[in-house]
Amino acid sequence: MALKDLTAPSAVHQAMDLFDQMGREHFLNEHGFGPARPFKVLRRGQYYDSKAIAGVAHIFQHGRLLEHGQFTGGVQGAAQALAKLGFDVINHPAAHDISTANNSFEVLWNPANYHWDANDFLDMQQQIEAGSSVPFSWSIGVRKKGHRTWSPDIYVLRWV
């Protein structure tokens, strides 16, 4: 069996669930994998080591671990296989140490431009904090210098 035989997204989800149950360090040690560099799989705000997830997912689909030395974890290996199965694979060197990753964002809502009911806004905030996606058309901005002055009529949706 080889990495190309991993074709079931459900097996990948099972491997991620096991990762969540065991914890990252125990999961990696138990299955003989080291930390992923730099490819991570992202699911519901959680980062997973791509090569380890692919190797363990192989157990759930085929009954046998695809061991560390049997395949590569890079762009032509586990990362590519998981992306082909529809998973979000992140190639970012800053995500190398998952244990210290800082996950946060802010969504600004200006009621002068968008007319949402305040209860809908709070419901959306709770969904995001719980790790769910919120269907809406969002835009993103980047500020490298200075700071933004906030108007009291702009609401902030924040998950940290």
C-alpha positions in Angstrom: 0.0 0.0 0.0 1.1 3.5 -0.7 0.0 7.1 -0.1 -1.9 7.1 -3.4 -4.2 4.5 -1.9 -5.5 7.0 0.6 -8.8 8.0 -1.0 -11.3 8.3 1.8 -11.8 11.7 3.5 -13.6 10.0 6.3 -10.4 8.1 7.2 -8.6 11.5 7.4 -11.3 12.8 9.7 -11.0 9.8 11.9 -7.2 10.3 12.1 -7.8 14.0 13.1 -10.4 12.9 15.7 -7.8 10.5 17.2 -5.2 13.3 17.2 -7.7 15.5 19.1 -8.3 12.6 21.6 -4.6 11.8 22.2 -3.1 15.2 21.9 -0.4 16.2 19.4 2.7 14.9 21.2 1.3 11.5 22.2 -0.3 11.1 18.7 3.1 11.8 16.9 5.1 9.6 19.3 2.7 6.7 19.3 2.7 6.5 15.5 6.4 7.3 14.9 6.1 10.8 13.3 7.8 14.1 14.0 6.4 17.6 13.7 5.3 18.6 10.2 7.5 21.3 8.5 5.9 23.4 7.1 2.7 21.7 5.8 -0.3 21.6 8.2 -3.9 20.5 7.7 -6.4 23.0 9.0 -9.8 21.8 10.3 -12.2 24.0 12.4 -9.4 26.2 13.5 -7.1 23.4 14.5 -3.7 22.6 12.8 -2.7 19.0 12.3 0.7 17.5 11.2 0.0 16.6 7.6 2.3 13.6 7.2 1.2 12.0 10.5 -2.4 12.5 9.7 -2.0 10.9 6.3 -0.1 7.9 7.7 -2.7 7.3 10.5 -5.6 7.8 8.1 -4.2 4.9 6.1 -5.0 2.7 9.2 -8.6 3.7 9.1 -9.0 3.1 5.4 -6.7 0.1 4.9 -6.0 -1.3 8.4 -2.3 -0.6 8.3 -0.1 2.4 9.3 1.7 4.1 6.4 5.0 4.6 8.3 7.1 7.7 8.3 9.8 6.3 5.9 7.2 5.0 3.4 6.2 8.3 1.9 7.1 12.0 1.9 5.3 14.8 3.7 6.0 17.6 1.3 4.3 19.2 -1.7 4.5 16.0 -3.7 3.5 13.8 -0.7 1.1 14.0 2.1 0.3 17.6 1.6 -0.8 17.0 -2.0 -2.7 13.8 -1.1 -4.7 15.6 1.6 -5.4 18.6 -0.6 -6.7 16.3 -3.3 -9.1 14.9 -0.8 -10.5 18.4 -0.2 -8.6 19.4 3.0 -7.1 22.8 3.6 -3.4 22.4 3.6 -1.4 25.3 4.9 2.2 25.9 3.7 3.5 28.4 6.2 6.8 28.3 8.0 5.4 30.3 10.9 2.9 27.5 11.6 5.9 25.2 12.3 5.3 25.1 16.1 1.6 24.3 16.3 1.7 24.3 20.0 2.4 28.0 20.1 0.2 29.1 17.2 -1.8 32.2 17.9 -5.3 31.9 16.4 -7.2 35.1 16.4 -9.2 37.4 14.2 -11.5 40.3 14.3 -14.5 41.0 12.2 -15.8 44.6 12.1 -19.4 45.4 11.7 -20.5 48.9 11.0 -24.3 49.1 11.3 -24.4 52.2 9.1 -23.3 49.9 6.2 -24.7 46.5 7.2 -28.1 46.1 8.8 -27.9 43.1 11.0 -30.0 42.4 14.0 -27.8 42.5 17.1 -29.0 39.0 18.1 -27.9 37.7 14.7 -24.5 39.3 15.3 -24.2 37.7 18.7 -25.3 34.3 17.3 -22.7 34.6 14.6 -20.0 35.3 17.3 -21.0 32.2 19.2 -20.8 30.1 16.1 -17.3 31.3 15.3 -16.1 30.9 18.8 -17.4 27.3 18.7 -15.3 26.7 15.5 -18.1 26.8 13.0 -18.1 28.6 9.7 -20.4 31.5 9.2 -21.7 32.0 5.6 -21.2 35.6 4.6 -19.2 37.6 2.2 -16.2 38.9 4.2 -13.4 41.2 3.2 -10.0 41.3 4.8 -7.6 44.2 5.3 -4.0 44.4 6.5 -2.5 47.3 8.4 1.3 47.4 8.7 1.7 50.8 10.4 -0.2 52.9 12.7 -3.5 52.0 14.3 -7.2 52.3 13.5 -9.4 54.7 15.4 -12.6 52.9 16.2 -15.9 54.6 16.1 -18.3 53.7 18.9 -20.9 52.6 16.4 -18.6 49.8 15.0 -19.0 46.4 16.6 -16.2 43.9 16.8 -16.6 40.2 16.4 -13.6 38.5 17.9 -12.3 35.0 18.4 -9.0 34.4 20.2 
